Amino acid sequence: MASLTVPIVAIVTGEGGSGGALGIGVGDVILMLEHAIYSVISPEGCASILYRDASFSNKAAEALKITAPSLLELGIADEIVPEPLGGAHRNHEITAQESSAWCFRISPN
């Protein structure tokens, strides 16, 4: 993907994690649904390594800053796409329309 000559827009719709997170990271633009998370390791995996106890996953999740607002603040995500009431899974059509609208907003053409 890194050698493509067209812009790559990646949209994190739920959980973008592990090796998939690395693939998403080559996007020219990274959009995240407002309740999505994005990380190269799960909070449980991180807690197991750092604290030698997966029960510290909440502490690890906070440290990883895997939420859309945190990643926007860090400059990892470029935009947050709002989700319909109750989450994206409640209304696929609105989620697709919002995601498409954001793609057109950021398009250079």
C-alpha positions in Angstrom: 0.0 0.0 0.0 2.8 2.4 0.7 3.8 2.5 -3.0 0.3 3.5 -4.2 0.2 6.9 -6.0 -3.3 7.7 -5.0 -4.3 9.0 -1.5 -5.1 6.2 1.0 -8.0 7.0 3.3 -8.3 4.6 6.3 -11.4 4.5 8.4 -11.3 2.8 11.8 -14.8 1.6 12.4 -14.5 -0.6 15.5 -11.2 -2.0 16.7 -8.1 -1.4 14.6 -5.5 -3.5 16.4 -2.4 -5.6 16.2 -0.9 -6.1 12.7 -4.0 -4.5 11.2 -3.1 -1.3 13.0 0.2 -1.2 11.2 -1.5 -1.5 7.9 -4.0 1.2 8.7 -1.1 3.5 9.7 0.2 3.8 6.1 -3.0 5.8 5.3 -2.5 9.4 4.1 -5.6 10.2 6.1 -6.9 8.2 9.1 -10.5 8.7 10.1 -12.0 7.1 13.2 -15.6 6.6 14.2 -16.1 8.4 17.5 -16.3 5.1 19.6 -13.5 3.2 17.7 -10.2 2.2 19.2 -6.9 1.9 17.5 -3.7 0.3 18.9 -0.9 -2.0 18.0 -1.5 -4.1 21.1 -4.6 -4.9 23.1 -4.9 -3.4 26.6 -4.9 -7.0 28.0 -1.6 -7.8 26.1 0.0 -4.6 27.2 -1.0 -5.2 30.9 0.3 -8.7 30.7 3.7 -7.4 29.5 4.0 -4.2 31.7 2.2 -5.4 34.9 2.5 -9.2 34.4 -1.3 -9.3 35.0 -4.0 -8.8 32.4 -6.4 -7.6 35.1 -4.6 -4.2 34.8 -6.1 -3.8 31.3 -8.0 -0.6 32.2 -4.8 1.0 33.4 -3.0 -0.1 30.3 -5.8 1.2 28.0 -5.6 4.6 29.6 -1.8 4.7 29.1 -2.1 3.5 25.5 -4.5 6.3 24.6 -6.4 4.2 22.1 -9.6 6.2 21.8 -10.5 8.5 18.9 -10.3 11.7 20.9 -6.9 10.8 22.3 -5.5 9.8 18.9 -6.8 13.0 17.3 -5.1 15.0 20.0 -1.9 13.1 19.4 -2.1 13.7 15.7 -2.5 10.0 14.8 -6.1 10.3 13.7 -6.9 13.2 11.3 -10.7 13.4 11.9 -13.4 11.8 14.1 -16.6 10.7 12.3 -19.7 11.0 14.4 -21.7 7.9 15.0 -25.5 7.6 15.1 -27.3 7.4 18.4 -26.4 4.1 20.1 -23.3 3.5 17.9 -22.4 2.6 14.3 -23.8 -0.9 14.6 -27.3 0.5 15.2 -27.6 2.2 11.8 -25.2 1.1 9.1 -26.7 3.4 6.5 -26.2 6.6 8.5 -22.6 5.4 9.4 -21.8 4.9 5.8 -23.3 8.3 4.8 -21.2 10.1 7.5 -18.0 8.2 6.6 -18.6 9.0 2.9 -19.3 12.7 3.6 -16.0 12.9 5.6 -14.1 11.3 2.7 -15.5 14.0 0.3 -14.7 16.8 2.8 -11.0 15.8 3.0 -10.6 15.0 -0.7 -8.1 17.3 -2.4 -10.2 17.4 -5.6 
